[in-house]
Each structure stands twice: as structure tokens, then as C-alpha cells.
């Protein structure tokens, strides 16, 4: 029988394809048969141990705990994997640094509910109310007491915020002052998106008044109080110490005499901040309730330079020479006005520093702040008493 060449070629291709398929099937079958020899054997009781994936399934999906307690909530990766060796080395290095600084280890320091014991300081009491509750829950303050209190201790009040509407009382970069024997209070207040100026000034004065009222409870000296702040917080700190008429109603916001004022990168004369700050949506305009040129009277009342008088406490004014947000001229203006009326003023210009000046313990600004506070808040008698106590200690 005659078979065309084309059909012969097609038949040959089909046979070759079938042979290849049979070979693959045989290979897979043989692999499965060989793999079963390595499966875990049944135990003497006739029960096969659960596979690893089955154990994980029961762990993740059959966990009876609440979702907040479930270990399935995994923290996101940080991008760097730490080995146990690097973790141990880092832990040893941190412990050695704390030992050299005389600070207790975090794992050995006792932390009771409702307070903190950290970095060699004493108790940190949080969320202390000082006024009627507000919708934003801002009228609260935290206070950190030094670990060793030989007598009434001076108080440093930190005022947060760079634009009068950011940050919180939890943002307190000067808690390290508790290691130097100072009590440190960080005050929360109604920000400019919740209330217009002078509500912020009222809140801070109310908080300071509440702290003074409880000074005996916490071992504070109400005659040695300093206020410190950065940016908008520094602006408010200056007003707390310089303004004679704190707000619209002096009876509800009494002035507390202060012993010292320190401000960093703070605006001190709002009308002269510059065109960028005159815009209706600028932080300064939002603080006073309108564009600075249009509400000039409110802007002047919110400017520390217009409240300076001869009986004001000494001031420390720190500013970066390359501050792109608040011109350095603001610091020069306040320093010149203070000196003109005879108020002691210390001006520190940070060469080529920007707006976000650090005030950590080892920074230039931090060291200047500590020296300023020691000179203003530590009378000679108190220094001698503390030195005597330290020498008598075993």
C-alpha cells in the first residue's frame, strides 16, 4: 500500500512525542516512589507526627487568644538583619556606656505602673491635668523628678511645638536635665488649629500655676523656675516670662514669677518676620487669626520684644546663623532690647546652623543651656549644700 511521504513524516513526529511523554511520566513516578522512602515513619503508637506546615497552621489559625495578644502581629522589617552576635555586642556596648555615665540599665531599673524610672532620673508622672478637659486632650503635663533630691529642687518647664500646631508634650528633648538635679515638666497646650492666641499662653500659665500649687508634693522650689522652648515653643516661653498682661483676662491666668528664660530659634517680633510669614496660611498668621500685616495689633501683642521690661528674668537666646525659617535677626532684636533695659541676656549664635538646633546633653546648645540654668537657678548656698552632701555620701 502506498503511503504518502507527508503522512509518514507526521506519524514519525507523533510517535516521538508519545515516547517523550511516557519517559517524563516514568521519571515523575519513580521520583515519587523514591521520595516516599524518606517520609517520617509512624511512631510505636501508630500516630504520625504533624508536619511543620501543619504545626504552623494550628499556631496561627487556631490560637484562642485575642488578636491584640496573638503573636501573628509581626513588626515590619527594618531593612537590616541583626545577627545574635551583633545584638550581643550592641547590648554590651550600650551597657558599658550607661555604666560610664552612671546610669542604670533599663532591664534592671524598676518600672512601676504609672511612672517611669529611666536614665538615672527619678519618677516620671504623666498626663497630669491642670485645667478642664478639652476636646483635644492637650491640657496635661508630664513631670520628671530627679532621682536624688537633697532639698527643694529647681524646675525647668519645656514648651513644645515649632509652628504652634505641631508636636506634643511627649516631645521633650531636655529630660536629661533630671540627671543634673532639675525637675523637668513638659506642658501640653491647645495648638493653633484648636484655639487662637492667646489661648496657648493661658494654658501654659495655668499649667505652671498648677505645678507651683503642688510644689510641696513634688519637692520643688517655686522660686526657681525656668521656661525653655524651641521655635514656636520658644516664642511662648519668652511670652510666659516677659508678658505682664498674660491674656484677655488676667484674673484667670495669673503671672508666675520666673527665674530664667531660654529660647532656641524662636520668633520674637512677628511683624518683622518677613514676607513669607505674612501670608494668610503661614503658621504665625494662623496663630493670631489673620495675615500679620492686617492684624498688626494682635501680632504685636504676640511678640515678646514688645513686652520687655527692666524687671524681667535673665534670658538665654540661641539661634543658628543659617536658619532658613526664622531669621537670625529675631534673636538679635530680642537680645538688643533686653540689654537696653538692663536685663541680663546671653546670646549664642550657632555658626552655619539651621533651624532645627539640637539641644541634647552633649551639644553646644545643650551645654550652654546647662551652664545658664546652673547660674540662674542654683544659688551659692544651694551649690555648697549639694557639694557637702555629695562629699558626705559613702
Secondary structure, DSSP 8 states (H G I E B T S, - for coil): ----HHHHHHHHHHHHHHHHHHHHHHHHHHHHHHHGGGS----TTS-----HHHHHHHHHHS--S-GGG-TT------S----HHHHHHHHHHHHHHHHHTT---TTTS---TT--B-TT--BEEEEEE-SS--TT---EEEEE--S--SS-EEEEEEE--SSSSS--TT--TTGGGGGGT-EEEEE----TTTS-TTHHHHHHHHHHHHHHHTHHHHTEEEEEEEEEEETHHHHHHHHHHH-SS-SS-TTTS-----SEEEEES----GGGS-HHHHSTTSHHHHHHTS-TTTTHHHHHHT-GGGG--TT--EEEEEEETT-SSS-THHHHHHHHHHHHTT--EEEEEETT--SS----TTSHHHHHHHHHHHHHH--HHHHHHHHHHHHH--
